[in-house]
Amino acid sequence: MSPQITSKYGYTTEVQHIVTADGYIVEMHRICASPSFGPADPSQLPVLFMHGLMGSSADWIFIGPQDALPYLLSDRGYDVWLGNARGNRYSRNHTHLSPEAREFWNFSFHEIGLYDLPAMVDHVLQQTGHSKLHYVGHSQGSAIFFILNSVRPEYNRKFHLMQALAPAVFMGHLSNPALRFLSQYEALASYLLASVGIFEMKPLPREVTQLAHDLCPDFMRVSLCLELMHAITGSKYHYFGADGFPMIFHHLPAGSSTKQWAHFGQEVVSGHFRPFDYGPAENRRQYGSETPPDYNLANVWVPVVIYYGLADELVHPADVSLLAEKLPNLVALNQQANVTFNHMDFLVAGNAKDALYDNIIRNVEQRQR
């Protein structure tokens, strides 16, 4: 598990559980001391990380202690918090619902933004005594930030700076052929899965990953990791750090609801950033209109820095530009210089420190107060 990995490298790590307003129990991993710096400097604002679809807190540490962003920030004295959204391998609990029940999985990324994220933000601020924090989100981890602050604008005052990596907000220009095809048939796919009782996208069983580790040579495990990532993101990974292979095989995919996938499919087809579309009749009951209302991004006045890659088949530069146009306090829009930088390179590229993380750290340090 993620805390065992960070502890193995000498980082003091805590596991904390938070109950959301709708009863989900989500797990957070806190790196509160570094082997080189010691305990985190309490005068510095904490940093909260949130992963993407099918991800977990482990996503941020795939490439090891010399290069991964949470380690680099901890080595500079920051109190680092890694969140886990409901439904992944670390957050499969509820105050009264069983993960075996259909009702447990009745959520999309809308509920993650509306309930999970504010619960984690409030917990971090309560634990650290600060009134604000730094936020770093990858893909869906960025989308939920914009949902929260558009629907509950009072939360803007709790974020000092948001740094969005490949933000999966507008999706209308998604270029991956397989995922675009599936998006066109989102309603049919959801119906078919529900008809056979499938409401969850499960992580790989630990028995499977252990068996592959015991029986497969290294090159085969590497191939399995890459093929899995290719299937999810449709991209090639030219700069994949070698340390990331065994980590990814054990931690990706980490699980989600099928409704999260359906919601993203709706975003691709509609080109809108808005809550889940239930169809005209239910939409009228839920939203008072036949179509869901768009999230009001004019409400998001937190300073935002965006990073995107030209080879990203999920988050297209045109969709990133649309997001940037709608934000009232955009600090910077950063295109990655390498034209092959893609969706998962933000987490796994062996050159991510030089290409990306050093800049993120500078932004944190320069905007510390």
C-alpha positions as a Python dict, from the first residue, in 0.01 Angstrom:
ca = {
    (1, 'M'): (0, 0, 0),
    (2, 'S'): (103, 361, -53),
    (3, 'P'): (197, 444, 313),
    (4, 'Q'): (422, 139, 332),
    (5, 'I'): (612, 262, 28),
    (6, 'T'): (670, 614, 160),
    (7, 'S'): (769, 475, 501),
    (8, 'K'): (1014, 237, 336),
    (9, 'Y'): (1207, 538, 209),
    (10, 'G'): (1220, 697, 554),
    (11, 'Y'): (924, 937, 524),
    (12, 'T'): (700, 951, 830),
    (13, 'T'): (354, 867, 699),
    (14, 'E'): (14, 870, 864),
    (15, 'V'): (-311, 707, 752),
    (16, 'Q'): (-620, 909, 836),
    (17, 'H'): (-988, 847, 765),
    (18, 'I'): (-1251, 1114, 704),
    (19, 'V'): (-1629, 1076, 686),
    (20, 'T'): (-1798, 1277, 412),
    (21, 'A'): (-2133, 1452, 453),
    (22, 'D'): (-2304, 1166, 266),
    (23, 'G'): (-2140, 891, 472),
    (24, 'Y'): (-1844, 771, 264),
    (25, 'I'): (-1523, 703, 455),
    (26, 'V'): (-1224, 822, 253),
    (27, 'E'): (-861, 755, 335),
    (28, 'M'): (-582, 1012, 328),
    (29, 'H'): (-208, 953, 343),
    (30, 'R'): (-4, 1223, 510),
    (31, 'I'): (371, 1259, 465),
    (32, 'C'): (458, 1467, 769),
    (33, 'A'): (837, 1423, 796),
    (34, 'S'): (1125, 1373, 555),
    (35, 'P'): (1447, 1180, 622),
    (36, 'S'): (1648, 1480, 499),
    (37, 'F'): (1443, 1772, 637),
    (38, 'G'): (1282, 1618, 944),
    (39, 'P'): (928, 1708, 1060),
    (40, 'A'): (735, 1936, 828),
    (41, 'D'): (766, 2309, 893),
    (42, 'P'): (433, 2407, 1054),
    (43, 'S'): (466, 2764, 925),
    (44, 'Q'): (438, 2647, 562),
    (45, 'L'): (102, 2589, 399),
    (46, 'P'): (14, 2221, 351),
    (47, 'V'): (-11, 2071, 2),
    (48, 'L'): (-305, 1848, -97),
    (49, 'F'): (-281, 1612, -398),
    (50, 'M'): (-574, 1445, -576),
    (51, 'H'): (-545, 1168, -834),
    (52, 'G'): (-736, 1099, -1156),
    (53, 'L'): (-994, 842, -1265),
    (54, 'M'): (-905, 485, -1158),
    (55, 'G'): (-612, 626, -962),
    (56, 'S'): (-511, 659, -598),
    (57, 'S'): (-259, 829, -372),
    (58, 'A'): (4, 590, -510),
    (59, 'D'): (-9, 765, -849),
    (60, 'W'): (201, 1050, -717),
    (61, 'I'): (494, 837, -599),
    (62, 'F'): (541, 595, -892),
    (63, 'I'): (880, 734, -996),
    (64, 'G'): (1052, 710, -659),
    (65, 'P'): (1193, 937, -386),
    (66, 'Q'): (1446, 1114, -607),
    (67, 'D'): (1189, 1243, -854),
    (68, 'A'): (827, 1215, -731),
    (69, 'L'): (666, 1547, -640),
    (70, 'P'): (535, 1460, -289),
    (71, 'Y'): (882, 1348, -182),
    (72, 'L'): (1043, 1659, -328),
    (73, 'L'): (800, 1884, -139),
    (74, 'S'): (844, 1688, 184),
    (75, 'D'): (1221, 1728, 149),
    (76, 'R'): (1161, 2104, 147),
    (77, 'G'): (962, 2092, 470),
    (78, 'Y'): (606, 2081, 338),
    (79, 'D'): (325, 1887, 505),
    (80, 'V'): (202, 1669, 216),
    (81, 'W'): (-144, 1512, 200),
    (82, 'L'): (-245, 1253, -61),
    (83, 'G'): (-621, 1206, -103),
    (84, 'N'): (-815, 901, -218),
    (85, 'A'): (-1156, 941, -380),
    (86, 'R'): (-1448, 720, -284),
    (87, 'G'): (-1450, 384, -455),
    (88, 'N'): (-1076, 332, -502),
    (89, 'R'): (-886, 59, -320),
    (90, 'Y'): (-825, 278, -12),
    (91, 'S'): (-1173, 433, 15),
    (92, 'R'): (-1418, 145, -11),
    (93, 'N'): (-1606, 214, 311),
    (94, 'H'): (-1927, 385, 419),
    (95, 'T'): (-2103, 446, 749),
    (96, 'H'): (-2392, 216, 652),
    (97, 'L'): (-2364, 106, 287),
    (98, 'S'): (-2170, -203, 182),
    (99, 'P'): (-1943, -183, -126),
    (100, 'E'): (-2130, -493, -241),
    (101, 'A'): (-2450, -288, -264),
    (102, 'R'): (-2557, -107, -581),
    (103, 'E'): (-2633, 208, -380),
    (104, 'F'): (-2270, 239, -273),
    (105, 'W'): (-2164, 295, -636),
    (106, 'N'): (-2428, 553, -722),
    (107, 'F'): (-2182, 838, -766),
    (108, 'S'): (-1985, 1010, -1038),
    (109, 'F'): (-1703, 1260, -1009),
    (110, 'H'): (-1969, 1521, -926),
    (111, 'E'): (-2016, 1369, -578),
    (112, 'I'): (-1640, 1336, -533),
    (113, 'G'): (-1610, 1713, -589),
    (114, 'L'): (-1917, 1799, -384),
    (115, 'Y'): (-1850, 1575, -83),
    (116, 'D'): (-1507, 1405, -78),
    (117, 'L'): (-1294, 1707, -160),
    (118, 'P'): (-1444, 1953, 92),
    (119, 'A'): (-1424, 1687, 366),
    (120, 'M'): (-1052, 1638, 292),
    (121, 'V'): (-980, 2011, 265),
    (122, 'D'): (-1150, 2083, 597),
    (123, 'H'): (-968, 1794, 761),
    (124, 'V'): (-625, 1909, 640),
    (125, 'L'): (-688, 2266, 757),
    (126, 'Q'): (-820, 2149, 1093),
    (127, 'Q'): (-520, 1920, 1146),
    (128, 'T'): (-261, 2179, 1044),
    (129, 'G'): (-420, 2494, 1186),
    (130, 'H'): (-393, 2680, 855),
    (131, 'S'): (-675, 2864, 681),
    (132, 'K'): (-553, 2781, 328),
    (133, 'L'): (-366, 2509, 142),
    (134, 'H'): (-193, 2445, -190),
    (135, 'Y'): (-370, 2205, -426),
    (136, 'V'): (-232, 1987, -705),
    (137, 'G'): (-476, 1782, -913),
    (138, 'H'): (-423, 1544, -1203),
    (139, 'S'): (-701, 1484, -1459),
    (140, 'Q'): (-1019, 1408, -1260),
    (141, 'G'): (-839, 1548, -955),
    (142, 'S'): (-854, 1887, -1130),
    (143, 'A'): (-1216, 1848, -1239),
    (144, 'I'): (-1339, 1793, -884),
    (145, 'F'): (-1163, 2113, -771),
    (146, 'F'): (-1357, 2316, -1028),
    (147, 'I'): (-1683, 2143, -932),
    (148, 'L'): (-1641, 2224, -564),
    (149, 'N'): (-1548, 2587, -609),
    (150, 'S'): (-1816, 2655, -870),
    (151, 'V'): (-2097, 2494, -667),
    (152, 'R'): (-1972, 2606, -324),
    (153, 'P'): (-1778, 2927, -394),
    (154, 'E'): (-1715, 2983, -24),
    (155, 'Y'): (-1444, 2717, -57),
    (156, 'N'): (-1236, 2945, -280),
    (157, 'R'): (-1099, 3112, 32),
    (158, 'K'): (-951, 2779, 149),
    (159, 'F'): (-716, 2737, -150),
    (160, 'H'): (-402, 2946, -186),
    (161, 'L'): (-305, 2816, -531),
    (162, 'M'): (-438, 2545, -761),
    (163, 'Q'): (-200, 2371, -1002),
    (164, 'A'): (-391, 2160, -1257),
    (165, 'L'): (-209, 1883, -1445),
    (166, 'A'): (-391, 1767, -1760),
    (167, 'P'): (-727, 1893, -1626),
    (168, 'A'): (-1011, 1667, -1743),
    (169, 'V'): (-1274, 1940, -1743),
    (170, 'F'): (-1390, 2000, -2100),
    (171, 'M'): (-1359, 1678, -2300),
    (172, 'G'): (-1525, 1750, -2632),
    (173, 'H'): (-1202, 1720, -2833),
    (174, 'L'): (-1087, 1388, -2684),
    (175, 'S'): (-887, 1224, -2962),
    (176, 'N'): (-850, 864, -2841),
    (177, 'P'): (-1056, 661, -3094),
    (178, 'A'): (-1154, 376, -2860),
    (179, 'L'): (-1266, 604, -2577),
    (180, 'R'): (-1454, 832, -2816),
    (181, 'F'): (-1636, 529, -2959),
    (182, 'L'): (-1732, 412, -2610),
    (183, 'S'): (-1848, 762, -2520),
    (184, 'Q'): (-2092, 759, -2812),
    (185, 'Y'): (-2256, 450, -2661),
    (186, 'E'): (-2230, 551, -2293),
    (187, 'A'): (-2602, 503, -2224),
    (188, 'L'): (-2611, 156, -2382),
    (189, 'A'): (-2292, 49, -2205),
    (190, 'S'): (-2428, 169, -1870),
    (191, 'Y'): (-2754, -19, -1928),
    (192, 'L'): (-2577, -341, -2021),
    (193, 'L'): (-2342, -327, -1724),
    (194, 'A'): (-2628, -252, -1483),
    (195, 'S'): (-2834, -538, -1628),
    (196, 'V'): (-2566, -785, -1518),
    (197, 'G'): (-2509, -615, -1183),
    (198, 'I'): (-2183, -436, -1261),
    (199, 'F'): (-2159, -91, -1104),
    (200, 'E'): (-1790, -82, -1019),
    (201, 'M'): (-1466, -88, -1216),
    (202, 'K'): (-1260, -310, -991),
    (203, 'P'): (-887, -285, -923),
    (204, 'L'): (-678, -586, -1012),
    (205, 'P'): (-698, -842, -729),
    (206, 'R'): (-380, -857, -524),
    (207, 'E'): (-359, -1229, -596),
    (208, 'V'): (-328, -1153, -968),
    (209, 'T'): (-53, -896, -926),
    (210, 'Q'): (134, -1123, -684),
    (211, 'L'): (105, -1419, -920),
    (212, 'A'): (237, -1211, -1209),
    (213, 'H'): (520, -1088, -989),
    (214, 'D'): (614, -1446, -894),
    (215, 'L'): (575, -1608, -1235),
    (216, 'C'): (644, -1341, -1494),
    (217, 'P'): (990, -1215, -1588),
    (218, 'D'): (1054, -844, -1561),
    (219, 'F'): (1006, -773, -1931),
    (220, 'M'): (660, -933, -1925),
    (221, 'R'): (548, -732, -1623),
    (222, 'V'): (674, -417, -1793),
    (223, 'S'): (473, -506, -2103),
    (224, 'L'): (161, -567, -1896),
    (225, 'C'): (199, -230, -1724),
    (226, 'L'): (242, -48, -2051),
    (227, 'E'): (-42, -226, -2228),
    (228, 'L'): (-275, -148, -1938),
    (229, 'M'): (-184, 220, -1954),
    (230, 'H'): (-212, 221, -2334),
    (231, 'A'): (-561, 72, -2307),
    (232, 'I'): (-673, 340, -2060),
    (233, 'T'): (-509, 647, -2213),
    (234, 'G'): (-422, 545, -2570),
    (235, 'S'): (-73, 690, -2543),
    (236, 'K'): (285, 570, -2571),
    (237, 'Y'): (524, 637, -2285),
    (238, 'H'): (861, 740, -2424),
    (239, 'Y'): (997, 881, -2097),
    (240, 'F'): (865, 628, -1848),
    (241, 'G'): (1094, 612, -1544),
    (242, 'A'): (1218, 256, -1486),
    (243, 'D'): (1130, 272, -1113),
    (244, 'G'): (765, 318, -1202),
    (245, 'F'): (701, -22, -1360),
    (246, 'P'): (659, -239, -1050),
    (247, 'M'): (467, 37, -871),
    (248, 'I'): (215, 79, -1150),
    (249, 'F'): (157, -293, -1184),
    (250, 'H'): (57, -313, -818),
    (251, 'H'): (-146, 8, -795),
    (252, 'L'): (-316, 80, -1129),
    (253, 'P'): (-610, 55, -1182),
    (254, 'A'): (-725, 140, -830),
    (255, 'G'): (-1100, 124, -894),
    (256, 'S'): (-1397, 354, -956),
    (257, 'S'): (-1770, 349, -1018),
    (258, 'T'): (-1900, 280, -1368),
    (259, 'K'): (-2099, 603, -1329),
    (260, 'Q'): (-1773, 801, -1325),
    (261, 'W'): (-1688, 658, -1666),
    (262, 'A'): (-2039, 728, -1791),
    (263, 'H'): (-2016, 1088, -1673),
    (264, 'F'): (-1690, 1143, -1859),
    (265, 'G'): (-1849, 985, -2167),
    (266, 'Q'): (-2129, 1240, -2147),
    (267, 'E'): (-1872, 1520, -2126),
    (268, 'V'): (-1704, 1395, -2444),
    (269, 'V'): (-2030, 1383, -2641),
    (270, 'S'): (-2180, 1708, -2509),
    (271, 'G'): (-1866, 1921, -2492),
    (272, 'H'): (-2004, 2065, -2167),
    (273, 'F'): (-1867, 2064, -1813),
    (274, 'R'): (-2179, 1990, -1613),
    (275, 'P'): (-2339, 1744, -1368),
    (276, 'F'): (-2457, 1397, -1466),
    (277, 'D'): (-2725, 1382, -1737),
    (278, 'Y'): (-3011, 1154, -1626),
    (279, 'G'): (-3237, 1225, -1924),
    (280, 'P'): (-3506, 1494, -1960),
    (281, 'A'): (-3757, 1366, -1703),
    (282, 'E'): (-3510, 1303, -1421),
    (283, 'N'): (-3313, 1615, -1510),
    (284, 'R'): (-3626, 1823, -1455),
    (285, 'R'): (-3659, 1671, -1109),
    (286, 'Q'): (-3290, 1705, -1028),
    (287, 'Y'): (-3204, 2039, -1189),
    (288, 'G'): (-3532, 2204, -1291),
    (289, 'S'): (-3444, 2182, -1662),
    (290, 'E'): (-3426, 1917, -1933),
    (291, 'T'): (-3047, 1938, -1949),
    (292, 'P'): (-2803, 1974, -1660),
    (293, 'P'): (-2678, 2330, -1598),
    (294, 'D'): (-2312, 2398, -1671),
    (295, 'Y'): (-2082, 2443, -1375),
    (296, 'N'): (-2029, 2816, -1333),
    (297, 'L'): (-1652, 2853, -1363),
    (298, 'A'): (-1683, 3229, -1309),
    (299, 'N'): (-1726, 3137, -941),
    (300, 'V'): (-1374, 2992, -927),
    (301, 'W'): (-1154, 3283, -824),
    (302, 'V'): (-865, 3080, -677),
    (303, 'P'): (-535, 3151, -862),
    (304, 'V'): (-491, 2866, -1111),
    (305, 'V'): (-187, 2739, -1303),
    (306, 'I'): (-258, 2487, -1582),
    (307, 'Y'): (-14, 2239, -1738),
    (308, 'Y'): (-96, 2035, -2049),
    (309, 'G'): (73, 1813, -2305),
    (310, 'L'): (42, 1817, -2682),
    (311, 'A'): (33, 1435, -2708),
    (312, 'D'): (-245, 1393, -2451),
    (313, 'E'): (-523, 1191, -2617),
    (314, 'L'): (-764, 1250, -2329),
    (315, 'V'): (-724, 1620, -2249),
    (316, 'H'): (-690, 1806, -2578),
    (317, 'P'): (-517, 2147, -2595),
    (318, 'A'): (-838, 2297, -2743),
    (319, 'D'): (-1034, 2187, -2435),
    (320, 'V'): (-764, 2323, -2206),
    (321, 'S'): (-787, 2658, -2387),
    (322, 'L'): (-1164, 2661, -2334),
    (323, 'L'): (-1113, 2607, -1962),
    (324, 'A'): (-849, 2878, -1946),
    (325, 'E'): (-1083, 3129, -2114),
    (326, 'K'): (-1350, 3073, -1850),
    (327, 'L'): (-1131, 3111, -1540),
    (328, 'P'): (-1130, 3459, -1383),
    (329, 'N'): (-792, 3418, -1210),
    (330, 'L'): (-568, 3219, -1443),
    (331, 'V'): (-205, 3274, -1343),
    (332, 'A'): (-37, 3074, -1621),
    (333, 'L'): (-115, 2830, -1902),
    (334, 'N'): (188, 2604, -1946),
    (335, 'Q'): (231, 2381, -2249),
    (336, 'Q'): (491, 2109, -2193),
    (337, 'A'): (787, 2172, -2422),
    (338, 'N'): (825, 1809, -2528),
    (339, 'V'): (566, 1738, -2800),
    (340, 'T'): (534, 1372, -2693),
    (341, 'F'): (432, 1457, -2333),
    (342, 'N'): (99, 1286, -2268),
    (343, 'H'): (-165, 1221, -2004),
    (344, 'M'): (25, 989, -1772),
    (345, 'D'): (365, 1148, -1828),
    (346, 'F'): (259, 1405, -1567),
    (347, 'L'): (298, 1121, -1316),
    (348, 'V'): (539, 867, -1463),
    (349, 'A'): (783, 1040, -1697),
    (350, 'G'): (1143, 990, -1592),
    (351, 'N'): (1210, 1354, -1677),
    (352, 'A'): (902, 1489, -1494),
    (353, 'K'): (1113, 1659, -1226),
    (354, 'D'): (1303, 1875, -1473),
    (355, 'A'): (1017, 1916, -1718),
    (356, 'L'): (741, 1992, -1468),
    (357, 'Y'): (789, 1943, -1095),
    (358, 'D'): (1061, 2203, -1043),
    (359, 'N'): (821, 2464, -1180),
    (360, 'I'): (537, 2344, -956),
    (361, 'I'): (766, 2366, -654),
    (362, 'R'): (875, 2720, -749),
    (363, 'N'): (511, 2823, -767),
    (364, 'V'): (445, 2679, -423),
    (365, 'E'): (748, 2852, -274),
    (366, 'Q'): (684, 3187, -443),
    (367, 'R'): (318, 3189, -342),
    (368, 'Q'): (368, 3058, 8),
    (369, 'R'): (186, 3350, 165),
}
